[in-house]
């Protein structure tokens, strides 16, 4: 079925459900559905093979005095996004689609927390994003809340919610790892029976900050890059991609190539980093050291091509800021050849180490059906047999011109996710080589552009951890609303399924196996014995201690 | 079979022996930086106009401008700098260059701040300081405008234009 037929089919359905098609672009269809029938429509879309990417609550009172929720679906096979808009007046209830599409739960809870929307079925659920001591009637993403608003920090707000037992203040901010999150694992003897997750400790209000007069379209890429410390370039790329789509800016081909090249270099270093951390968690420190040694030339290469080892800072709306000349190209190809050889030799050793293979096989299993229901992304999805890759499904930048395989394993265990990453390193090296060889001539940025107000666009970029989605409604000088959905956001709910009924010793590797990136979304883990109530804190790296018992 | 399974992890030893030691003797060895590394910026006070273009593009507000009496101060605070180099790309006077300096630790916050101080010109009509003297000098080099025009602040320029316009239509003052 061609793209036109798909769009026609969607249009037909929208009319059938009493909705309106707002705009159709090359990559997305924006529709408005009466809120009474959105559940049915979402169900139809979901059964037609669409994955839920995310939803975004928007305070549109200054435009049309309504609150809106945009449900962003992606038809992977057709490479088209379907954006459902439902809206309500202040105080009116909005339906939830979480019963039809389980993946919608988190983003609906976030819309409830951040905008104070009344979403049916979520009334009694605890807060997801906002901290417990946040005042009750302040909704930070509403436009009338100033971007630099700080609630008075008072003990009173804690009130009755203060837990009666207080653990040692070790977690959730672990001194070794820089990202705080909080897992409570309920164990019965050695088995995990339930998981409780509390995250968003490092919610920095970046979306709100970008709406402030402090930032403009030009400076937000640098802010976006700081969403994540490992895959920052993905976020800045996704931001510029979305703005360029909204404003219909034609980006020079050479800039597209450079963006793709740097994205792949970022993927290589991120996967190597993860493999090293996985080895470390499993107590194979020699492997950890060697992988990071292999990774080092990639970091230096990134510095050579962009000017910085991390947070490259070369993305701007309409192009890039640093060019790749012939001498850099030659050096890059040399480095990649060496890294490929060294990594190949090392992987042979790595996959023959019994402590890696035995502990990764059959642990943390995520069945394909659950992976589909939760719309998981990236290596987590590909390890569970879902062939999802934004680079193939929704080609952007220069990926159309590169040939590469998408590694898929059907086992769904930790080893499958590990092998997906190993394979992807080789694929990425090959992509960079292809793109460097085919680098076209020309300018690297457009001279000038104009960004009209109130255009909407969805952009998705394949991060090392999965699909990163940005949704933008343009405004004057800066986005009116900028919604960021990092890949880990989509993958964490799957941990509940992976962790249930696994031995405690494997929990640490399993949590790490989705390659969590919590600032985008501490690796301190609380373990509580169901029978005795005994409670203690542990770091992710302590997993081997349990294994050796 | 059994032997090879035990032996293959040991191949790491041959890799390790071949690679040898990779830790660099920083800071005694050769520099670790590549040619395109971006470090702290340096502002040449002789070239700077004090126009403030850099403060507008600086994403983290590391470059700020403030008035101090009759002086205009451009402050560079390294503690906030993200080393993106947008200021160097933007500077119309090419006064900012990106250096390779990255060892920026200091014992006091004040050591991380650098000031470029500009004298301000006073408006020829109202006498209020309104712009850095260096900016008037350099703008006049680039644009054929008279000194009389350049030495008047935007407020007075506006008033004068309105007055001239009014007189043409017969207003008394």
Interface residues (C-beta under 8 A of the other chain):
Chain A: X214 X215 X218 X219 X222 X223 X226 X286 X287 X290 X293 X296 X300 X303 X304 X305 X306 X307 X308 X311 X313 X321 X322 X328 X345 X346 X348 X349 X352 X353 X354
Chain B: X5 X8 X9 X11 X12 X15 X16 X19 X22 X33 X34 X35 X36 X37 X38 X57 X58 X59 X60 X61 X82 X83 X84 X85 X86 X89
